[in-house]
């Protein structure tokens, strides 16, 4: 009789590693954290992490792939994977990888991402093309996941022309700055059950743009402070129930369109980063096709996760539940690359 493999859950020690590994342990998996020397003291504090693999720098991750394969590890990617390893090194990874690597090309290219959202019938802010006159406040965004780094705000054409001269990233988009509440919806899609869930919602606290809002506009004049959009924390948020149906429908359209555009489509956790205007209209800024850091607020579950599961379920635990179900049903091939 063939012995079934005993799989372990592994991830990089960064971003949402604690949530991912805690959720894996709660579902009965052995866990592995791959991290750098100055993070060992952090991750060694927690008993749900069974093994810590130390690398000198995150870009050394390929050096321990052989070890992870021997451990029957399944890698759970998060934002630090692309930030430190890049899209191509993620695609070359030989360790079993949760999620569809083909989605990475669409997520990392803001123009492709926008096309995907538009084709899904998702409302997006106006984008200004090269040479087009800027007639309203805009935000310039570099490509990739960088926690709000590589962004700048401009009030008009003159302001943009001044700021762009010192902007280092070569690949960026110029997008209308929509006024409203920044709200991040954390979804999970299962290709096994073919069901979409909203697990939680957060609002980002960005420095220093959020703290500037506490200073009256007349007192800001002459301070010379440039708005910055670096994410320093997250706070939980519950969406008005009247908007929840639309939130579900947007997620379902994004998943359905992904199956047409991308071989295999999108599965697992993803996030629509939205602005809700005073008119209660959604404007979708971008999509993150992985677990996002805002889910760290909900390690003990959330009001939305409680609607589906009779236990505390974080996004990290939901991933482990999906892997566990796939192993049981012999469908790991549906969810691993």
C-alpha positions, -999 to 999 in steps of 0.1 A, spaced: 0 0 0 14 34 -10 21 58 18 6 93 13 31 122 14 31 143 45 32 179 33 45 208 52 36 245 48 65 270 42 68 307 35 93 336 36 96 352 71 81 385 62 47 402 53 21 378 65 42 348 75 29 346 111 -7 344 99 1 318 72 21 295 95 -4 299 124 -32 289 101 -13 260 88 -5 247 123 -42 251 132 -50 228 104 -25 202 115 5 209 92 41 211 101 55 245 93 87 260 79 98 297 80 126 307 56 141 340 69 172 362 73 194 363 104 179 394 120 144 380 119 153 347 136 146 361 171 111 371 160 101 338 145 117 317 171 92 331 197 63 312 183 57 275 189 35 271 158 67 274 137 84 240 136 115 248 116 134 280 107 157 279 77 181 308 77 194 325 45 217 355 44 193 376 23 159 369 8 173 367 -27 192 335 -16 159 316 -14 167 295 -45 196 280 -25 173 262 -1 147 250 -26 163 215 -27 159 213 11 123 224 9 115 198 -18 130 171 4 107 183 33 76 180 10 70 217 15 43 237 -2 52 273 -6 26 300 2 36 332 -16 29 367 -3 39 402 -13 76 398 -2 81 370 -28 78 394 -57 93 423 -39 125 404 -31 127 376 -57 110 392 -87 84 378 -110 108 356 -130 124 339 -100 89 332 -87 80 316 -120 111 295 -119 105 282 -84 106 243 -83 90 239 -49 53 232 -51 37 267 -51 2 275 -40 -15 297 -66 -13 303 -103 21 317 -113 7 328 -147 -13 355 -128 20 372 -119 25 387 -153 -10 403 -151 -6 415 -115 29 430 -120 20 449 -152 -3 478 -143 -16 481 -179 -24 444 -182 -40 446 -148 -62 475 -158 -73 457 -190 -83 427 -169 -104 449 -146 -120 468 -174 -129 436 -193 -144 423 -160 -168 453 -159 -150 468 -130 -151 506 -125 -116 521 -126 -102 556 -123 -93 575 -155 -57 568 -167 -37 595 -184 -16 585 -214 18 599 -223 13 635 -237 -23 637 -225 -30 670 -206 -36 664 -169 -66 684 -158 -72 671 -123 -53 657 -92 -35 625 -101 -14 598 -84 17 583 -102 24 546 -93 54 525 -102 49 488 -110 50 460 -84 41 455 -48 61 479 -26 38 489 2 31 524 -12 67 532 -21 72 545 -56 40 567 -55 36 604 -58 6 629 -58 3 659 -82 -23 686 -82 -22 694 -119 0 694 -151 25 719 -137 29 700 -105 33 667 -124 60 681 -147 80 693 -117 77 660 -98 83 636 -126 119 649 -132 131 634 -100 110 602 -101 133 572 -104 111 543 -116 109 539 -153 77 519 -154 47 537 -140 11 548 -146 -6 582 -142 -40 578 -127 -68 601 -115 -67 606 -77 -102 595 -65 -114 612 -33 -131 587 -9 -125 560 16 -97 535 7 -111 501 14 -94 468 7 -116 437 2 -100 403 9 -114 375 -13 -108 338 -15 -118 317 -45 -117 279 -44 -114 261 -77 -124 229 -58 -157 242 -45 -160 268 -72 -171 293 -45 -160 329 -38 -158 342 -2 -152 376 12 -131 369 43 -123 404 56 -119 441 48 -94 466 59 -85 503 56 -48 512 52 -31 539 73 -6 556 50 22 579 61 21 608 59 -10 614 37 -34 602 65 -17 623 92 -18 654 69 -56 651 70 -55 661 107 -39 695 99 -64 721 86 -57 730 50 -50 767 58 -22 755 82 -6 732 57 3 761 34 41 768 35 50 736 54 65 721 23 55 686 32 50 662 2 23 636 6 36 600 10 16 568 6 38 543 24 16 518 43 25 517 80 -5 499 94 -41 486 88 -74 490 106 -105 467 103 -136 479 85 -170 465 79 -187 474 47 -223 487 46 -244 456 38 -261 475 10 -227 475 -8 -218 439 0 -237 424 -29 -218 446 -54 -185 436 -37 -193 399 -42 -203 405 -78 -171 424 -86 -150 395 -72 -170 369 -92 -165 389 -125 -128 392 -119 -125 354 -113 -146 346 -143 -127 369 -167 -94 355 -153 -104 320 -166 -107 335 -201 -75 356 -201 -51 334 -181 -46 297 -184 -61 282 -152 -74 316 -140 -71 331 -106 -75 311 -74 -68 314 -37 -66 348 -19 -68 381 -37 -77 417 -29 -95 444 -48 -81 478 -36 -110 502 -38 -120 537 -31 -156 543 -21 -167 578 -31 -192 600 -12 -218 588 -37 -212 552 -25 -196 542 -58 -167 518 -61 -136 528 -79 -110 500 -82 -74 511 -79 -58 477 -84 -59 440 -78 -34 420 -56 -34 384 -66 -22 369 -33 -27 372 4 -23 409 14 -9 423 47 -43 438 57 -55 402 65 -31 402 94 -58 420 114 -79 389 113 -57 361 126 -86 352 150 -111 354 122 -135 381 110 -172 389 109 -173 377 73 -153 345 77 -177 337 106 -206 336 81 -191 305 63 -171 286 90 -179 275 125 -144 283 137 -119 312 137 -106 315 101 -80 339 89 -69 340 52 -38 321 62 -59 294 78 -83 294 48 -53 286 25 -44 257 48 -80 244 48 -80 245 9 -47 225 7 -60 200 33 -92 195 13 -72 191 -19 -50 164 -3 -81 146 9 -98 147 -25 -66 140 -44 -69 174 -62 -36 191 -53 -28 195 -90 -57 220 -92 -42 244 -67 -4 240 -70 21 252 -96 
